[in-house]
Amino acid sequence: MTEETKSGEPQTRPGVSVVGPGDGETIVLGTTRMRVLEDGSRTGHRLAIAESVLAPYTQGPPQHRHALHDEGFYILSGTVRFTVGEEVHDAVAGTLVMVAPGTPHAFANPTGQPAVMLSTFTPDLYVQYFRDLQEVLADGRPLTPQANIEAMSRYATEPATGLA
């Protein structure tokens, strides 16, 4: 027994976060439903994690670059098409795609089946971007390319112009 246990004082332990199947913050952006499992608030803003369900034939975002964060995608089910510059990769369940800062990328679900992926953001910077987009829609404003670019710019992200 430690001295803390003997004295009845609480022990200092690393934090543990448990997010159950029905828990987490839900963000709906058109045909994509995102469940934020960790927004960075319990990781010192080092890491955020989200589960995203892409409906069939979801186009996804245009190619873009993040200046300050890595983004990872682990495909849980279905197929997600990643476009990285001029390269196209169809990622199936069990595939991990890591995107370093500065790398142009986009993703889409080109199939008739839903696709589910787990995304990581290190640091957590980009989670607020999705919240901002949801707010645009909730306010009844259209999610125009310009509104998207404005939101991206607040989180060190820009369109990868000149790429399909």
C-alpha positions as CSV (number, residue, x, y, z in Angstrom):
1,M,0.0,0.0,0.0
2,T,1.2,3.5,-0.8
3,E,1.2,6.3,1.7
4,E,-1.7,7.9,-0.3
5,T,-3.8,4.8,0.0
6,K,-3.1,4.6,3.8
7,S,-4.1,8.2,4.3
8,G,-7.4,7.9,2.3
9,E,-6.3,10.5,-0.2
10,P,-7.2,9.9,-3.9
11,Q,-4.3,8.6,-6.0
12,T,-3.1,10.5,-9.0
13,R,-3.6,8.3,-12.1
14,P,-3.4,9.0,-15.8
15,G,-6.8,10.0,-17.2
16,V,-9.0,7.4,-18.9
17,S,-11.7,8.2,-21.4
18,V,-14.3,5.7,-22.3
19,V,-16.7,6.5,-25.1
20,G,-19.4,3.9,-25.6
21,P,-21.2,2.9,-28.8
22,G,-23.9,5.5,-28.4
23,D,-21.7,8.2,-27.0
24,G,-19.7,11.0,-28.6
25,E,-20.6,14.2,-30.4
26,T,-22.5,13.7,-33.7
27,I,-21.8,16.1,-36.6
28,V,-23.9,15.7,-39.7
29,L,-22.6,17.2,-42.9
30,G,-24.8,16.3,-45.8
31,T,-24.3,12.6,-46.6
32,T,-21.6,12.2,-44.0
33,R,-22.2,11.5,-40.3
34,M,-19.3,12.0,-38.0
35,R,-19.1,10.9,-34.4
36,V,-16.3,12.7,-32.5
37,L,-14.9,10.1,-30.1
38,E,-12.1,12.4,-28.8
39,D,-12.0,16.1,-29.5
40,G,-8.6,16.7,-28.0
41,S,-9.9,18.0,-24.7
42,R,-8.7,14.9,-22.8
43,T,-5.4,14.5,-24.7
44,G,-3.9,17.9,-24.1
45,H,-5.0,18.7,-27.7
46,R,-2.4,16.2,-29.1
47,L,-4.9,13.9,-30.7
48,A,-8.5,13.9,-31.9
49,I,-10.4,10.8,-33.2
50,A,-13.7,10.6,-35.1
51,E,-15.7,7.8,-36.8
52,S,-17.3,8.8,-40.1
53,V,-20.0,7.1,-42.1
54,L,-19.9,8.1,-45.7
55,A,-23.2,7.3,-47.5
56,P,-23.1,5.6,-50.9
57,Y,-21.7,7.9,-53.6
58,T,-20.5,10.6,-51.2
59,Q,-18.2,12.9,-53.1
60,G,-16.3,14.2,-50.0
61,P,-14.2,17.3,-49.9
62,P,-12.1,18.8,-52.7
63,Q,-8.4,18.2,-52.5
64,H,-6.8,20.2,-49.7
65,R,-3.7,20.6,-47.7
66,H,-3.3,20.8,-43.9
67,A,-0.3,22.9,-42.8
68,L,-0.2,21.9,-39.1
69,H,-1.7,18.5,-38.6
70,D,-1.3,14.9,-39.7
71,E,-4.5,13.1,-40.6
72,G,-5.0,9.3,-40.5
73,F,-7.8,7.2,-41.9
74,Y,-8.5,3.6,-40.9
75,I,-11.2,2.0,-43.0
76,L,-13.5,-0.1,-40.9
77,S,-16.0,-1.1,-43.7
78,G,-16.7,-0.4,-47.3
79,T,-14.3,1.3,-49.8
80,V,-13.0,4.8,-49.5
81,R,-11.3,6.4,-52.6
82,F,-8.4,8.6,-51.7
83,T,-7.0,11.0,-54.2
84,V,-3.5,12.2,-53.4
85,G,-2.3,14.7,-56.0
86,E,-2.7,12.7,-59.2
87,E,-2.7,9.2,-57.5
88,V,-5.9,7.3,-56.7
89,H,-6.1,4.7,-54.0
90,D,-9.2,2.6,-53.3
91,A,-8.8,1.7,-49.6
92,V,-10.9,-1.3,-48.3
93,A,-11.6,-2.4,-44.7
94,G,-8.4,-2.9,-42.8
95,T,-6.4,-0.2,-44.7
96,L,-4.7,2.7,-43.0
97,V,-4.0,5.9,-44.9
98,M,-1.8,8.5,-43.3
99,V,-1.5,12.0,-44.7
100,A,1.4,14.2,-43.6
101,P,1.1,18.0,-43.4
102,G,1.3,19.7,-46.8
103,T,0.1,16.7,-48.8
104,P,-2.8,17.3,-51.1
105,H,-5.6,14.8,-50.5
106,A,-9.3,14.1,-50.8
107,F,-11.6,11.2,-50.1
108,A,-14.9,9.9,-51.4
109,N,-17.1,6.8,-51.3
110,P,-17.5,5.8,-55.0
111,T,-19.6,2.7,-54.2
112,G,-23.3,1.9,-53.6
113,Q,-22.5,0.7,-50.0
114,P,-21.8,2.9,-47.0
115,A,-18.2,3.2,-45.9
116,V,-17.0,3.7,-42.3
117,M,-13.7,5.1,-41.3
118,L,-11.9,6.1,-38.2
119,S,-10.0,9.4,-38.5
120,T,-7.2,10.8,-36.4
121,F,-6.0,14.4,-36.3
122,T,-2.7,15.2,-34.6
123,P,-2.9,17.7,-33.2
124,D,-6.7,18.1,-32.7
125,L,-6.9,21.3,-34.7
126,Y,-9.3,20.2,-37.4
127,V,-12.3,19.0,-35.3
128,Q,-13.5,22.5,-34.9
129,Y,-13.6,22.9,-38.7
130,F,-16.3,20.2,-38.9
131,R,-18.3,21.9,-36.1
132,D,-18.1,25.2,-38.1
133,L,-19.4,23.5,-41.2
134,Q,-22.3,22.0,-39.2
135,E,-23.1,25.5,-37.8
136,V,-23.3,26.9,-41.4
137,L,-25.9,24.3,-42.3
138,A,-27.8,24.7,-39.0
139,D,-28.0,28.5,-39.6
140,G,-29.7,27.7,-42.9
141,R,-26.8,29.0,-45.0
142,P,-25.7,27.0,-48.0
143,L,-22.4,25.2,-47.7
144,T,-20.8,26.9,-50.7
145,P,-17.2,26.4,-51.8
146,Q,-16.4,29.8,-50.5
147,A,-17.9,29.1,-47.0
148,N,-15.9,25.8,-47.0
149,I,-12.6,27.6,-47.9
150,E,-13.2,30.3,-45.3
151,A,-13.7,27.6,-42.6
152,M,-10.6,25.7,-43.8
153,S,-8.5,28.8,-43.6
154,R,-9.2,29.2,-39.9
155,Y,-7.5,25.8,-39.3
156,A,-4.3,26.1,-41.3
157,T,-5.9,24.3,-44.3
158,E,-6.2,25.4,-47.9
159,P,-7.6,24.0,-51.2
160,A,-5.0,22.2,-53.3
161,T,-5.6,24.3,-56.3
162,G,-4.9,22.9,-59.8
163,L,-5.6,19.3,-58.7
164,A,-8.7,17.3,-59.5
